[in-house]
Amino acid sequence: MCSSDLNLQHGANLKTTRKFTDFKLHFEVNCPDNANSGFYLRGRYELQLEYEPAGENPPNRAMGSIYGRIAPSVQLPRKPGQWESYDVTLVGRTVTVVRDGTTTINRQKIDGITGGALDADEGEPGPFYIQGDHTGGLKFRNITVALPAK
């Protein structure tokens, strides 16, 4: 099986064994057209990754949003099938998202867990969790985690 054959269908969700409190996360994602997935922060807050048909989702459920909670303040051009970078800082429930070098969510408080959360223990460390049970075809690379600067 070659790498281009991987994750084309619905698949398994991926979850880290390690749990995290405050962090800086970097990853790159290649999201094809008509795809829908998410990268869960502490397993509770979904960073939406989707290229469903334009206008199908409200802004707080579009690419780069905190699903159902926070819409990006800047709408970047769609880039299905191309690599995009995300830098996410989460301290407590305050999140900053930088997509391809542009800050799209700046120090916004997340007002609660998002749909699909692993649990509701917001004060506890949690894992990273990549949604694989929606559409397939997304690719990830260069995932790194660091502690935020104090």
N, C-alpha and C positions, 0 to 999 in steps of 0.2 A: 504494500500500500504506500503510495507516495503522499507527501504532505498536502498536495492539493486535493486529495480525496478525504481529508480529515474534516470533521465537523460540518458536513454539508447538510445533514439532517438534524432533527431534534437530538439532543445528546444529554449527557449528564451535567449537572451543576458541579462546579469545582469550588472547593472550600479549603482554605489553609488550615493546617493543624495549629499553627501559632495564632495567638490572639493579640490584638493591638489596642492601645489607648489613643494617644495623640500621635499623629504621624504626618509625614509628607510622602505622598505616593506618586510615582511616575509610571506611566505605561503608554504603549503605543498600540493602536487598534486599527484594523482594516475592516471596515463594516461595509458589506455589499449592499446594493440596492434591495429594497424590500426585506431587510433584516431587522430584528428586534431582539435586544439583549440588555443586560445591565451588569454593572460592576458594583457590588454592595460593599459599603464602607462599614466596618465592624459588623457586617452581616445584618445591618438594620436600615441603612440609608442607601437607596439605589441611585447610582449615577446612570441615567438612561443612555443607552447606546442604540440608536435606531435610524434607519433610513427607509421608513415606510413612505408611501406616497405623500408628497407635499400637501400640507393642510389637513392630513388625517388626524393628527394629534394636536391638542392645545399646547401652547408654549411650555407649560409646566410638565409636559410629558414628552417633549421633543428632545432631540439629540443634545446631550450635555446638561440636561436638567437634573435636579434632584427630584426624582419621579413624584409628581403630584404635589410637590411642596414649593420648589423654587425654580422659576424659569430663568434661563440665561438672560442677562441684561443686553447682550449683543448677539445678534443672529449671524453666524458665519455661513459662508456658502456651503452647500452640500458637496461632499467629496466621496460618494460611494466608490468602493474599490480602491481607495488610496489610503496610505498610512497617515494617521493623525496622532498627535501626541496630547496627553493629558497630564497635568501636574495638579494634584489635589492635596490641599492641606486641611486637616480636620483636627481642631482643638476643642475639646468638649463637644458641643453641638454646633460650633461655628465653622463654616466651610468656605474655602476659596477654591475656585476651579479656574485653571488656566488651560485653554485649548489652543494648540498651535501658537503659543506665545501671546495670546489675547486673553485677558482676564474677563471671564464671562459671568462668574459669580464671585463677588468680593465681600468676604467676611459676613456672610449671611447666616443667621441662626436657623437651624432646621427645627421646625416646630413639632417633631415627632417622627416615629418610624414610618417607613413607606411600605406599600403593599409588597408582600412576599418576604418580609423580614423574618429572620430566623428566630428572633425572640424580641421582647420589649424591654430588656434590661439595659436601658440607655446609659446608666452610670457604670456599667461593667465593660472591660475590654471585650473585643469581639474579633472574629476572623474576617478575612477578605473572602468574597464569595462571587464567583462569576456565573451568571445565569446561562445555562446551556440548554434548558428545556423549552425555549421558545423557538425561534428560527435558527437554523444553522448558518455556517459560512463565515462567521467572524473569526479573525485571527488576532492574536495578541503577541507582543514581543517586548523585550526590554522593561520588564516589570521590576521596579526597585522601590524599597521602602526605607525611610530614614526618620529620625526623630526631628520634630520642628525646632527651630532656633527659639530660645527663650527670650 
